[in-house]
Amino acid sequence: MGDAFIRHIELLGYEKRFFPSQHYVYMFLVKWNDLSEKLVYRRFTEIYEFHKALKEMFPIESGDINIENRIIPHLPAPKWFDGQRSTQNRQGTLAEYCYMLVNLPHKISRCLHVVNFFKVRPDDMNPVTDSQIKKPEVFLLPTDAKKNATDITGPIVLQTYRAIADYEKSSTSEMALKAGDMVDVVEKSESGWWFCQLKNKRGWVPAAYLEPMDGPDESEEQDPNYAGEQYVVQKSYTAMEDDELSLKEGDTIEVIHKLLDGWWVIRKDETTGYYPSMYLQKAGEANTSVKSELRNRRAPPRRSTIRNAKSIHKQSRKQISQETYRRNSKKYIQSQRNLKKNFQNKANVIIEKNEREENKAQPAVPPRPSKDLILNRCTESTRRKIL
């Protein structure tokens, strides 16, 4: 796998925080080359310091040597005091800056300085807050304000989902829900924990508690891949339901179906079952501090365990049974074995044929006839040649 780089950065809005003192942070949705989408928060002073360092790294492209060569976009310096009005008014400039930044030559847009600045930090996942002080206020960028150059790349529109049951949060980073609440989904993590926005509240919510408005099926889910992808178990888990698997840290398995609720269907030898995706890591992929921190959280609940779930859709969501997974998985494994066996048989036939041809006796050269035999049996012209 190549180095990570950013495909798109979208400014979602800004947040007014009151801890440890009142300040503003911008919310960015960063889309990476591995198709993951991460939410990060940055103060404008941080962004400006990043911008100044980028100009120093590329003096030609920043116009320091010749102003005509400048391709790095401009960014105004922060004011002595950044209030809500200046924070709000700066959003258009900042959105355009991010669009131009990602579209710079790769030596700039994919350099470590850019990549590291927009990587997820621990405080992006768990912002420092104080329950005794006012909760942060979130101001999302209006939809009509996004009609700028970023539309060329297809900016992300936040999807609205509905809560199917009450959910009580178990940590400060989560968000409680009531059945029927309409939330905007900012980030969909493969772990099955989605970062959501509800009015001025925000936090992580189990995807199993949310349903799309247009239908019970999730169109974003991939189809089963019975060939499987190799993953390594990073954290042990003991099955709580009959259709789950118990595995130990270090086990190697194959993922055959990635589901949005964070419970993937995996195959161990010829056995299939559900396992929390947050405890798995793709074989050969490097470990990161973010992934390690994520595994310290509990696995999200499964929809089958939610009591009093009330959907607005008449039909329930289509699900593949474990029996179907097992049957198709065994069928695939058997077809691969047959294919391998047929290939081996053909190879053996070719080898045997070659060996037989090599072992065939070469025709013997007949002995030269004697002089008397030639004189007695050959023609006059032949006899004259030996006389």
N, C-alpha and C positions, 0 to 999 in steps of 0.2 A: 504494500500500500504506500502511495506517495505521501509527501508532506501535506499537512493540513493547510487549507487556504479558505478564504471567505468568498462566497458567491454573491451574497447580497446582504445589505444592512438596511433595515427599515426603522425609522424613528416612529415609535408608537405614541409618544407623548412625554409628559414629565410628572414627577411626583413631589409633593411638598411634604417634607419630613420635619419632625419636631424634636428628634433625639439624635445626638446629644444637645443640639441646638437647632433652630429653624434653618433649613437649607433646602435646595432643590436639586434633584437628580433627573437626568433624562433616561427614558426607557428605550432600549434598542432591541430589536429582534434580529439576531445574527444567524444567517443561513450558511452552513459550512458545506464543503465539497462532499462529505459523506452523507448529505441530505438531512443531517440533524439541524434542529432549530433551537437556539439558546437565547434566553432573556438575560440581558445585562443592564446594570444601572451605572451611569457615570456622571459625575459633576462636570460643569462646563470648564472649571479651572483645570481639571484633569485632562479634558479633551484638548484644551489649549496648550498645555505643557507637552502633550503627545504630539501636537501639530508642530510646535517649535523644534522638538527633537527630530521629527521627520524631515524638516527643512534643512537642518544641520547635516543630516545623513546624506541628503541629495542636493548639494548646493547648486548644481547646474539646473536640475529640474525645478528648483524653487526660485530660479531667476536671480540668485545672488551674484552670479558672474555676468550674465546677460539677461535682462528682463524679458527679451523676446523668446527665450528658451523656457520660460516658466510654464509648467503643466500642473504643478501641485496647486490645488484650489486655495483661495484666500479664506481666512477665518478671522473675524474681528476679535480683538482682545477683550477679556472680561472687564466689566465695569468695577468701580471701587465697591459698589454694593449692588449685588444682583437680586432684584426683587422679582415678584411674580410677573410683572408686566414685561420686563426685559427677558425673563426666561421664556415667556410665551411668544414674544415677538421674534425671538431668535430661532424658533423651530424650523421655519422655512429655509433659512440659511444653512442650518445644521443638516437638514434632510438632503439638501442639494450637495453639501460637502461630502456626506457619506456615499452618495451615489457616484460622484466624481472620483472619490478615493478608491472605490472598488474597481473602477474602470481604468485606472492608471496602468502603465506597463507592469508586467508581473514582477519585475525586480523591485518595484515599490509596493504594489498592492498585496504581494504575497511575502513580503519580507517579515522577519521575526518580530520587528517592532510593531507592525500592524497586527499580526496574528496574536501576539501575546497581549496586546492592549485590549482586544475584544474577546479574549478567552474568559470563560466563566470563573468567577472568584467565589470563595466560600461565602462572602457577604452578599453575593447576588442570589444565592440559593436560600440563605437565611439572614435577611437584613437585620441589623441591630435595631431593636425597638424597645420601648418601655411601656408596659401596659398602663402605667399610672399617668402617662402623658397622652395628649391627643394622638389618635391614630393617623398614619399618613393619609394625605388626600391625593387622589390620582386624577390627572387631567389627560384624557386620551385625545390624540390629535384628531380633529373632525375629518370625516371621510372626504369632504370636498377640498380640504386643505392638502390632500395627497395628490391632487391632479397636477403633478409636475413631472420632471424628467424621470423620476423613479417609476412611473407608470410603464415605461418601456420594458422594464424587467418583470412586470407583473407583481406589484406589491401585495403583500399578504393582507387579506381582510380577516379580521377576527371572527371566528365562527361562534355562533350562539348555540348552547346546549341547555338542556333542561334536567334538573335533578329529579330522579325517580323516587327518592326516599330521603328521610332525614339523615344527616350525617353529623356526628359529633367529632370534632377534631381532637387529636391526642397529643399535638405539639403546637408550639407557637407559630411554626412555619405553615401549618395547615389552615384551612378555612372551613368553618361549619356551614352546613346547608340545610334548608328546609325543602321538603318535597314541593316541586313546582317552581323553585327558584330558577331564574334564567341567568346563566353566566356566560361571559365571553371567555373563550379559551385562548390564552396567549401563547402557551407552549405545551406541546404534546410530547411527553417524555416516553421513551420505550419502556421505562420502568413501570408504566401504568399509573403514575402520578402526574396529573396535569395541572399546570399553573393557570389559575382562573381569576377573573375580575368580576366582582359583583358590586355595582355602585362604587363606593369608596373603599370597599374591602378587597383584599386579594390574598391568595395563598394556594397551597397545593391541595388537590382534591383527587380521590380515587376515580379513575376513568369509568369504573364499573357503575358508579352512581349517576352517570350522565348519559343522556340519550340525545341523538340528533333530532332536529325538529321535522325534517322532511321524510323520515322513515326509520324503521327499526334496524335496518341493515347498515353496516359501516362500509361505505364504498372504498375507504382508504386502506382497508385491510388487504394484505397480500393473499394470494392463493397458496394452498399448501405446496411445499416443495419436497417431495418424497425422496429426492436425491440427498437432501439434508446438508446443512452447513455445520462444520465442526466447531464446537464451543467447549470451554473448560469451566467446570464448576468452581466458583471463587468463594462460595459460602454454602455450608451444608444446610439441608432443609429436610424436615420430617413430614411426610405426607399427612394432611389432615382430612382429606377426602379420598374416596375410593379411586377416583380417576387421576390422582396426583402421583408423583414419583418421589421417593426418598433417595437422596444422593449425598455423597460426601465430597468435601473439598478436594479438588484435584482430579475428580472423575472427568473423563472425556465423553461427550455425548454429541448427538446430531439434532439440530433444530429443524423441524419439518414444517412448522406453521407459526408465524409471528403474529400475535393478536394484540390489538391496541390496548387491551386492559392490563397488559403487563404479564399475563400468564401464557407462556408459549408452550406449544406441544412439542415435546422432545422425544427422541428415540435412544434408548440404551440397549445395545444389542438388538433384539427384536421386540422389545417392550416399549410401548409409548405411553405418554401421560403428560399432565400439566406440571410446569415448574416456573417459579418466579424468574422473569427475565433479568431482574436487577441483580441476581446472584450468578449470572453467567457472563463470560467474556469470550469473545471470538478468539479462536486458536491463533496464536502468533501475534496477537495485538498487545501493545504495551499497556501496562497498568497506569492509571492516573490517580491523582489525589481526589479528583471529583468523583470518580467511580468508587474509590475506596470509601469515601464519605457516604456515598449513596447506599452502599451495602450495609451500613450501620443502621439504616432505617428498617422498619418492618415492611414486609411485603404488602401490597395493597389488597383489600378484600376482593373476592370474586363475586360476580353478580349472582351466582347460584346461592351464595350465603346471605344475601340481603333480604331482610324480612320486610313485609309490607311495601314491597316495591309496586309503584303505580305508574304505568306507562300510558302515554296519550295515544299510542298506536294500537289498533285492534289486533293486529298480528304480532306475535312475539318474534324476537330476533332469531334468524336462522342460525343454527349451530350444527357443526359436524360432530357426530357421536364418536366416542373413543373406539367403538367397534369398527367404524368406517376408517378411522386413522390406522388402526392396527391392520385391517384387511388390505388396504391400499399400500401400506408400508411393506407388509410381507410380500405382496405381489411385486412391488418394485425390487425388493432385495432378491427375490427368486428370479426375476427376469434378468437382473445383473449377473447372478450366478450362472444362469443358463447361457447368457451371452459370453461370459468368461470361459465356460466349459466348451462351448462350440468353437470359440477362438482357439482354445488349447488343443481341441481335437483336430482342427484344421492344420494347426502348426505341426502336430505329431504326424499327420498323414504326409505332409510335405517332407518332413525329415526322413520318414521311412522310405518314401519314394526316391529321395536323393541317395539314401544309403543303398537301396536295391540297385540303382543304376550304377553306382560306384563299384558294387561288388560283382556286377556281371562280368563273365570271363571274356577277355579279348580274343577275337578270332586268331587261330594259329596260322602262321605263314607256312604254306606247303613247301616241302623240300625240293631242291632243284633236281630235275630228272638227270639220270646218268647219260653218258655219251652213247652207250649201246642202245639205250631206250630211244634216244632221239633219232639214231640212224635207222632203227627199225620201224618207228611209228610216225615220224614227222615227214613233212613235204620235202620236195627236192630243194627248194630255196633255203629251208631251215637247215637241212643237212649240209649244204655248201658252206654255211657260216661257221660250222665247227671244224671243217676239214682244213 
